[in-house]
Amino acid sequence: MVKLPVRAEFWRRASLGLAVALLALMTAPAGGQDLPAWAMLGMGSHKNQPLPGPPPIRASQPPTLSYPVEPMGFSAPGAFYLGMRNSLVSLDFLDEDKVLFTFRVPGLIHRDLNSEERTDERKIRALVIRLPQGTVQAEAVWTVHDRSRYLWMLGNGQFLFRDREKLQLGDASLQLKPYLQFPGPVLWVEMDPSKKYLVTGSSEPAARTPKPGDVPSPETAQATVTGEQKLGGEPDMVLRILRRDSGQVLLVSHLRSEVHLPINGDGYLETLRSRGAAWALNLNFFTGGSSIVGSVDSVCSPSIDFVSAKEFLATTCGPGGDARLVAMGTNGHRLWEGPASGTLVWPLLVMAADGSRLARETLVATHAVNASAPLGTEDIKGQAVEVIDAASGKVALRAEASPVLDAGGNVAISPSGRRVAVLGAGAIQIFELPAPPPLPDLSVTKAGP
């Protein structure tokens, strides 16, 4: 077993917490209620009596700037991809005046006839667009070998690029530099709001021979850990929490499936089932110890996301399948709560770098979704976007994203929260917003070990 630079109590709690989190994702909701819509989306047509169609999505204000994407080489993906959750587009702010737009380039897929390894190789075109001129400042073509998310913003004009077992660093020049290499393909990446920590999930074989030209990386990122394994000795997915600046590993655990682990600069949040529909929210500190920071009521396992270092958002389910948003501070203070508007189908969240605003997007469907009424592609009528002030819960902007991209990547918020970019109506639309309200003081006293 790798000796981690954390206390034994933290390691024990971390392993238990991850197991509880995974179990919660697989547990049916209390009282036999319907699962939330995002857990129910199927591609068959429903046979229930259809409800009246959804109202049209109307933007609450016109865009200030608009840049057509067809001249950039972008073409809308076909309806064939809807429901596959493929990452086809990435739209991000490098800073207040530069937008990074990347997208899949249609074309023939290269197949290596000398290898039995399955490949989903595809080309990604990347463009840096200068605002307000709309000029292309840099461009590049990258290769990736799967259909999952490949790009994350780091702040200060930098981004993280993933392909297979490699993580690379990039900036406005679009030149990629080696960063970390893992013993197996990286399947997902998450970060805390300050971008100081990485959460990675990778699929790692029991034995691996180094490949020629492997990028050097910290030993901690290449370590093999003991833990729960699949039958036959094959290890499960390996989850790590690392310091981004050094690659130092804070936590290692084996999992059987992908798990969303919300973290901030202090630790990670887990949801603990209490009585009935009540869930306790437990913050586990990297230095050891934990603290209950609040509770929510939900008939499904609530989804938790950090908006800023001290504020997080809980998405919960009511008895009738209705969703609610609850914003809380790590000091236990509840900032605001309210119903999530619209039919909740595969909701996605995008945060401003300073935590001042968040964008929530969801598919617009013709009917409520449950086990007896899944969705077909013909039932999906659009993708709605709401930009919300993190301090108050007030909706600052409503817009429509098109084409519908169920894996997201089509909405971005500038570092200050004052600009929002939406891929819609055949263009990159830029919306100018008033300054967001200041966040309240959400300081928290750290619990002892």
N, C-alpha and C positions, 0 to 999 in steps of 0.2 A: 504494500500500500504506500502510495506517495504521501509523504509528510507535508501537509499544507500549512501555510503560515497563518493559521487561525486556531482559536481555542477548541479543545475537544468538545465542549458543550455546543459550540456553534455548528461543528461538523455533525454532531448527533441530531441537532434540531433541523439542520439543513436537509439531511437525508430523509428524516421523518416528514418535514414540511413538503418536500418535493413529492414524496409518495402520496401524502394526503391530497396535494393539489392534483396529481394525476388521477387518483381515485375519484375525486370530486367531478372531474371532467367526464368520467365514465358512469357516474351515478345518475339514476333517473331522478327527476325533481320530486319534491315532497308532495304527498297527497294525490299522486297519479296525474298531476296536471300536465298539459301539453308542454313540450320542450320549447325553448325560444326559437324564433323563426330561423335564426342563423344556423341552428343545428339541424334543421329539417329540410333544407333546400334539396329537392330531387329534380330530375330532369324529365319525369313523366308528367302527363297532363292530368289535372285533377278532375274528378267526376262529381264533385259537389255542385250545388246550385251556385253559379257565379254571382259575386257581389257587384254593385255598380263599379264601373271603371274608375281608376284613380284620377284625381284632378290633374290638369297639366301643371308641370313645374314652371314657375315663373320666377325669374331673377328679381330680387328686391331692388336692384339698381343696375344700370347699364355698365359694361366694362369701360374703364378709362382708356385702355390700350388693347389692341387686338392684332395678332400676327398669324396670318394663314399658315397652316402646317403642310398643305400639299406641296408648295414650292420647296419645302425643306426635305421632301422625300417620304413624308409620312402618309400611309394609307390605312384606313380603318380596318381592323381585323374582322373577319367574317363571324357570323353568328355561331359558327362551328365551335369557336373557342369558349362561348358562354357556358359557365358551369364548370370549366376545367381549372379555374383559379390560376391560370398561367400569368406570369408577370411579363407584360408586353410593352409597358411604358414606364418611364420614371420622369417626373417633373419636380424640380427642386430649385430653391434659391441658393446660389453660392454666396451672395450678399444682397443688399437692397437693390442693386442695379444690374445684377447678372443672374440669368436663369439658365439652369442646366436641363436640357431636354434630350432624353435618350429613348430610343424605340427600336423594336424588332424590325429588321430589314427582310422583307419576303424574298425568298430565293431557294435554290436547290440546297439540300442538306448533304454535307459531305459524309460518306460512309467509308470506314476503314475495313476493307474486305479481309485484311490480315489479322483482324482482332475480333474476338467473340464478344467484347465488351459493348454493351448498348450505349449509343450516344445520341443525344438530342442537341447536337451542335447547331448554333444559330449565330447570326451576326447582329450586333447592336450598334446603331449609329448614334453618336453623341455630338450635340451642338451646344455651344455656349452663346446665349443671346444677350446682347447688351440693351438695357433699357435706358431711355425710352425709344432709342433709334430703331431697335429691332434688327440690328446688324448682327451677323454671325461672327463672333470674335475668335472662336476656335472650333475645330471639328475633328472627329476621329471615328474609327470603326473598331469595335472590340469583338472578341469571340467568347461565347459562354457555351457550356455543355449541358445545361438542363433548362428547365422552364420556370424555376423559382426566382424569387427576388434576388437581385444582383447588386443593388446600390443603396447606400445609406449615407446621409449627410453627417459630418463630424463637427461642423462649425468652422469659423475662420477661413471659409473658402475651400475647405478640404472635404473629401468624401472617401468612403470605404467601398471597394469593389470586390465582389466574391466570384470565384470560378473554381469549381471542384474543391480541392483541398487548400486553395490559396486565398488569402486576403491581401489586397493591394491597396495602396494609398494613391489618391489622385487629387488634382486641384484644377484651377481654371485653364491651365495649359493642356489638360486632358492626357498628360503623360502619367502612366501608372508605374508605381515603384513598389518593390517587394516589401511586405510587412510581416505577415505571419503565415506559416505553413503547418497544417495539422496532419496527423497520421492517416486521415481518411477524408472523404468529401464533407465539406461544411454544408449542413442542411438548412440552418437558419441562424440569424444574428439579431440580437436586440441590444439596446443601450439604455443607460440611465439618462435623465434629462441633461445632466452636465456633460455627457459624453466622456466621462472618466473611466467607465467600466463597460466591458463587453460581456454579453451572455451569448455563448455559441453552443450549437448542437451539431455534432459530427458523427458520421458512421465510420467506425474504425475496426478493421479486422484484427484478429488476435495476434497475427504476425504480419509484419510489413517490411519489405526490403526497400531501403531508400532508393529513390530514382536519381539518375544523373541530373545535375543542375537544380536539385532541390534548393529552395530558398532557405537560408539559415533562419532559425527562429529560436526563441527561448526554450530551454530544455523543459520548462514547465508546460509549454504548449504541446510537447511531443510525448509527455509521460503516459505510460500505460497504467491504468489504475485497476485495482480489484474491486469487484462489486457484483451486483446481481447480473447474471448472464442468461442468455437464451439457452434452450436445450441444444446439445451438440457443442457447447463451449464457445459459440459465437457471441461476442459482446453486444450489448444493446447500444443504443445511441448514447454518446458521451456528452454530458452537459458540463460546461465550464463557466465560471465567472472569472474574468481576467481584468487586471489593470491595463488600460489601453496604452499608457505611456511606456510600460516596461514589459508587458506580456506576463507578468507574475500571476499565477493562478491562486485564487482565493477559495474556490470550491470546485470539486469534481464529483459527479454523480452519474450513474447509469440509469437510463430511462428506457421505456418500451415504445414511447411515441413522443411526438413533439409537445412541449409544454411551454406556455407563456409564463414567464417569470418576471413580474414587475419589480424593478429595483430603482433605488435612488442612491445618493452618495453615502448613505448610512447603512443600508442593508436591503433586504427584499421583503415584500409583503406576501403573506399567505392567507387564504381564507379557511377558517376552521368551522365546521358544521356545529351548530349549537342545537337548541331545541326548536322543533317545528321548522319554520322558514327562516329562523335567525342564523346569521353567520357572523362570527367574530373575525376582525381584521387584525392580524398579528404581524408586527414589524420585527424581523430578526436582524440584529445588528452584526455587521462584519466583525466587530471586535468581541462578539459574544453577548449573550443575553437577548431578551426580546421584550416587547411591550405591546399590549393591546391598545390600538389607536382608535377603535370605534367598532361599530357593528351596523349591519344592514339586514333588511328582510328581503328574501328572494326565494321563489320556489324552484329556481335553477341555480346552478353554481354561478355566482356573480363574476363578471369579468372586471379586472382591475387594471388601470393604466395610470402611470404617473404623468401628470401634466407639467409639473415643475418639480424642483427638488423637494418641496414641502406640500404640494397639493396633488391629490390623486382623484380619479374619476371611477366610480363603481357603476356598472351597467347591470341592473337587476331585472327580474321578471316578476310580474304580479300574478295572482291566481288565474286570471283570464288570458295569460300570455302577453299582456301589455308590458312594455319595457319602461323603466324609469332610469334617469341619470341622477346620481348623487355625487356631489363634489365635496371632498373633505380634506382637512389638513392632517398632517402627521402628529399634530398636537391634540387631535381628537375633535377639533372644531368643525362643525358642518357648515359649509359655505352656502350651498344652495342645492335644490333638488327640484325635479319636475319630470313630466312624462316625455319620453322620446317621441317626437312627432313622426308620423308616417309608419308604414309597414316596415318592421325591422327585419331586413334580409341581408345577411352578410355585412354588418356595419363595420366601417373602418374609421380609424382616428388618425389625424395628422396634427402635430403640435408645433407651435411657434417655438423657436429656439429659446426665447426668454420666458416661455410659459404663460404669456399674456393672453393668447387665444388658441383655440383648437378648432379644427375642422372635422366634422362628422359627416360621412357620406354613407348612403344606403341605397340598395336597389328599390325601385318603385314597382310594386306588383299589383295585379288586378284583384287579389284576394288575400285574406289572412292565410298563414302557412301553418300546417300542423301535420301529424302523421297520416291523416286520411286525405289531406289536400296538399300534396307537394306542388312545386312549381314546374311548369314547362317553359321552354324558351319563349313561347308566345305569350306567356303571362307576365314577362318582365317588360315594363314600358319605359324605363328610364333609370337614371341614377341621380338622386338628389343630394345636394351639398348644403350644409349649414355651418357657418362659422360662428362660434360662440365665444363670448368674453369669459375668460376663466374666472374672473373675480366675482361675476354676478350671475352667470348663466344666460344672459341676454343674447339673443341671436343678432349678430352684427351684419350678416349677409346670408341670403339664400340664392342658390344658383343651380344650374343643371350641368352635369358633366356628360359629354358624349364624344365618342361612342361609349357604350357601357363597358366598363372594365372591372370585372368582379374581383380582381386582385388588387385594385387601386393603382396608385402611381400617377393619377391624373389630377391631383390637387396639391398645392403647396402654399405655405405661408412664409412670408419674409421674416428675417430675424427679429425685426421690431414689431411684427404683428400688424403692420399698417398696409401691407400689400398681400393680395391673395391671387394666385395663378390657378386657373381652371382650364383644362383641355375640354373645349366645348364648341359646338357650331362650326367645326372645321378650323378652329384657331386656338392659339394660346391666348386666353382672355386674362387681362390684368385688372383687378378691382382695387381701387384706392379706398381705404377706410380711415375714419378718424382714429386718433390715438386711443389705444385700449385703456380702460380704467386700471389704476394701479392695484396690484395684488395686496391683500392684507398681510399683516405680520403673522406668519405661521411657524414661528420658532418653536422648537420642541426640545425638551430636556431628555437627553439620552439616558436610557435605563442602564443600570449597572449590570455586571455579569452575573 
